[in-house]
């Protein structure tokens, strides 16, 4: 039987849940809106802040920082990672503790494969915003990729303490439970993940696996069929191998 599969934190188009009322928002849209509302996101001392970067000092005003932040999101969405990185560095030139910019720095380095830098920036983001469930989940993702399942679980738990309606955190934790053969816990978390985001086809695949190992083949087949209907080949393969042969 196939194993549980963990989806990387950052997936284009995948929705994360807002911490308020379970309303879902695209992660990038969520962070962009937070930057507009959070008065501490940009330095508002009334004067430019001098920030020392390697070999030089830069002066960045609020308007430039906000423009750079929005441009950085746009560039990141277009896959222009290095250009986006420079924009977020400009944001940090206004306020080195801007948690959204720190988060995106972590995300970009993660996408570039530099997990050490990604981990550092995610941790800085989480330290500067106690409500940043996304960066905390990112920390857990990196520990998972490094093979440190204990720390991964700890940060998945922390992410859900901050954002109890965060579908992707339930998905990651449920998947990890499945890998640890704790199938009922996996099922409970994957139920929550689908409750808060019904568009993640991989959640149906993994919930099907949890049902399968709990001897609920009819429910497993129902989930795999749903995943197949959403266009996931893994769902079709599971249906062909474990469900259709019974008919």
Buried (B, 14 or more C-beta within 10 A) or exposed (E): EBEBEBBEBBEEEBBBBBBEEBEBBBBBEBBBEBBEEBEEBBBEEEEBBEBEEEEEEBEBBBEBBBBBBBBBBBBBEEEBBEBBBEBBBBBBBBBBBBBBBBBBBBBBBBBEEBBEBBBBBBBBBBEBBEEBBBBBBBBBBBBBBEEBBEBBBBBBEBBBEBBBBBBBBBBBBBBBBBBEEBBEBBBBBBBBBBBBBBEBBBBBBBBBBBBBBBEBBEBBBBBBBBBBEBEBEBBBBBBEEBBEEEE
